[in-house]
Amino acid sequence: MILNADAKQLEWVGAAYLSQDPVAIREVTDGFDVHSYTAKIITDAGQVMSRQDAKAHTFAPLYGASGYGRSKAEATYYTHFNEKYKGIANWHDTLAKEALNTGKITTPSGREFSFPDVQRNARGRISYFTQIKNYPVQSFATADIVPVALLWIETLLKCNKSCVVNTVHDSIVIDVHPDEEEQVLTAIEDCNTNLDTCIKQHLGVDINVPLLLESKIGNNWLDIKDVA
């Protein structure tokens, strides 16, 4: 069988932690459905929007997208995002200042991104601002957290026939031996229980936002089902 363990909303979780935005942290902790909320904001502004279609907008402001070139109702959400998540907006400003002052930005795990040519233009805008907003979140999620989870699961399965075979962005793919389904699911549960401790041990980061791997399993990609 094949099992896909996907880190739930990992980029959003990472952004909540990195920015320490209290609203974002509370929503992650409470399991708030951010996509349904996005759909409601746009729908209430006059453009009916499904939850699925809203996903294209929910986190776009996190990476520098604005309401420019969008419908009036969609633009309403982009303005609303910055008003709602003031901690994220302030964090973006802090990243910009760090890049301007030092020519680089450094994540809590010690990863550095160099911006030697960054500058502020005559209109007050920072060059490379999309990358400056994007790189810390993407790297913390998929270059820091996912490898820690992967190595933990790999260690738990080292005496089994089941094994990790791949990662796909923020998910871990495992080939599951027919006799070991329960053992693999137990390993995923163990990882969920201990992941914050592992992150602190390996990265020196004391993460205060809940992390969760959600698993799907089946005989092939088409037929994988959520693990109850």
N, C-alpha and C positions, 0 to 999 in steps of 0.2 A: 504494500500500500504506500501511498504518498501522503505526507503530512506537511501542511504549510502553517507555520507559526508566525503570525503577523503581529507586529507591535502596534497596538491600538493608537491611532492618531499621534504617532511618535514625533512628527515634526512640530505639531501643536504643543505636545507635552514639553518638548525641548525648548520651544519659544517661551512657554510659560515659565519654565525654570530659569532660563537665561535672562529674561527680562524682570523676573520676580513681580510680574503684574498680578495684583491680588485678585482681580476679576477672573483672569484666565486660570490662575491656580485653583480658585474656588470652583470654576466650571469643570475643570478636569477632574478634580476630587469628587465632585457630585455626579459626574457622568452626564453633564448637560449636553443635549443634542444641538451642537452649534450649527449644523447644516439646516435643520428645521427652522432654527431661529433666523438664519440668513434668508431662507425662503419667505418667512413671514414678513421680514422687514421690506423686502422687494415687492412682495404681493401687496402689502398695506400701502406701499408708495404708488400703486396703480398698475403694476405689471405682474400678472399671475405667474408664479415661479414654483416648480416642483422642488422637492428636497434634493433629488438627483441633479437637476440642473443648477441648483444653488451651490453645489460643491465646487463649481468652477470659480465661484466668487469668494467663498468663505475665507480662505487663507491668502488670497491674492494680495491684499494690502500688506500682509506680513513681509512680502518680498518686493515691495515698492510699487505695486500697481496702484493706479488711481482711478477715479471715476471718469477721467478724460476719454472721450471717444465711445462712451457707453450710453445706454439709454438713461433718461432722467431718473427712473425708478432704481436702476442698478447703481447709478452714481450716488444715490441716497445712502445705500449700504456702505460704500467706501468712506463717506464722510462719517457715518455712524460708527464704523470700526475704530477710527482714530479717537473718537470721543469716548467710546466705551472702554477701550483698552489703552488708557493714557500711559500706563506703565510700559507698554510695548513701544508707543510713540517716543517716550522719553529715552528708552533704551536705544532706539534707532539713532537719536540725536547723540547719545553718548558714544556709540560706535563711530559715528561720523567724526566727532571731535578726536577720538583716539587715533583714527586713521590719519587725520590732518596733522596731528601733533607728533605722531611717532612713525608714520609711514607704514603702519601695520595694525592689525587687530589680533588679539590673543584670546582664545577661549579658556574656560575654566580648567579644561584638561591639559592646557599648555600648548595646544596647537596654534600655530601662527599663520596668518595670511598677510602677505606683503602687498602694499599698495604704494610703491615708490613715486608714482606719477599723480597721485590724488591731489585735487585742488578744488577750491571753491570759485565758481564763476561769478560774473558780474551780477547775476540775478540771485546770488546767495545759495545756489544749488551745489551739491557735492558730486564730483565725478565718481563713477563706479559705485554709486549709492545702492543700486540693485544688488550688486555682488557683496557689498559690505553688509547689507541686511541678510542676504541669502546664505552666505558661506558658513557663518557660525551655527545656524540652525541645522542646515543639511549635514555639516560635518559632525556636530555633536550627536545627531540622531543616528546616522548611518556609518560613520567612521569611528565613533567612540562607543555608543551604547550597544548597537547590534553586534559588533565583534565580542564584547564582553559576554553578552547572552549566548552567542554562538560557542565560545570557548567553554562556558559553563556547561552547556548541554552536551558538547563533545566529550567533556570529561566524564559526565554522568553515564554516557553511552559507550565508553571505551571498551567495556567487556561484553558488549552486545553485538549482534549481527546487524542491527539497525544502525544507520549512520547518517550524519549530516552530509548532504551532497551539493548544496548551493545556498547562496543568499540572493534574494531579489529585492533590492532597495532596502525596505525595512522589515523584511520577512526572512525566515530561516526555513529551508526545505530539507525534509528528512525522508530517506527511504526506510520504511518500517517493515521489518520482518513479520510475517503472518503470526508468529507466536509471541511477538513482543509489543503488541499495540498498547497494552496496559502499562508496560514499563516505560515506553516512550512518553505516554501521556503523564505519567508520574514525574518524569524528568522535566517536562514543560511546567508542571505545577510547582516543582521544586525551584525552577528558575524564577518563576513569578514571585515566589516567597522570598527569595534571597537576592534578587537582582539589584536592589538598591544597595545592599551590603557589598556585593561584588563590585559595583561601580565605585563605591568609596574606596575599596581595597586597591583596585587597579588604576583608577583615574584620580583618586584623591578628591572626589567630588561628592559632597553630601547632598544628594538630590532630595528635594522636599515635595516632589510631585509624583503621584502614583504611576507606576509603569505596569503594563499588562500585555502579555502575549496571548492572542486569541487564535485558537487552532481550528483548522479544517482538515479532515482526513477522508480518503477514499481510494478506490482502486485506480483512478486516473484523474487528471485535472478537471475533466468535465463533471465527474460525479462526486467531487469532494463535498462533504457536508460539515456544518458546524459541529464541533465537539460539545456535547451537552454539559 
